[in-house]
Amino acid sequence: MNINDYILKEIRAFQLHDSVKKAQAVFKNYPITHFPVVENNVLIGSFSENDINTLEKTTDKLSAHSYLLQLFFTDEKATTLEILKIFATHNTTIIPVVNENKEYLGYYDVCDILNVFASGPFMAENSETLVVEKITPDYSIAEISQIVESHGGNLLGLFVSEKSEDFIQVTLKIESKSLNEIIQTFRRYEYEIISSHKNDIYLEDLKNRSDYLQKYLEM
């Protein structure tokens, strides 16, 4: 799947000689938070819906309010994760796309990029999500991979979902018929299991012991 296939040109980019009224109409008609401005087909920034809608003099040209422009973009070689990070960092639903000469190519819509991510093997494959945690100095991707693969599991991907000076939390996507064995091995290697799993023998054993103790105390 080529991410560039999702570059859109449905809405024409603003130009500085466009009016505030025209920009307000675009934001009214489309569910977007930002939209790009170009001059001579070169991206110069984006206006936000919030800023444009606070402008009362609708006959002004956008050039009179260029101080409101925000500059963020991606290039045509960016990966899906890099693009998602830009969406999150700038709290936007639209990201302008440029080539190596900063020439404007179009824009990405957040819904399209989320669909691309969701349809990839990391999310779409029939797999288990396992979240593990370990003290930061002892964290090792090689060790995590070895634990999964030693039980015949297939590690589809992982990402660091939380990190501090003391610990690191990693989310794994695993294909395996031996998830419980993988979980117990992680525990033996002093990983804490953060996610819950209905077939976790360790937790089931703790529950049974707790129930037994409770019955004993009630005697």
Secondary structure, 3 states (H helix, E strand, C coil): CCHHHHCECCCCCECCCCEHHHHHHHHHHCCCCEEEEEECCEEEEEEEHHHHHCCCCCCCEHHHHHHHCECCCEECCCCHHHHHHHHHHHCCCEEEEECCCCEEEEEEEHHHHHHHHHHCHHHHCCCEEEEEEEEHHHCCHHHHHHHHHHCCCEEEEEEEEEECCCEEEEEEEEECCCHHHHHHHHHHCCCEECCCCCCCHHHHHHHHHHHHHHHHHCC
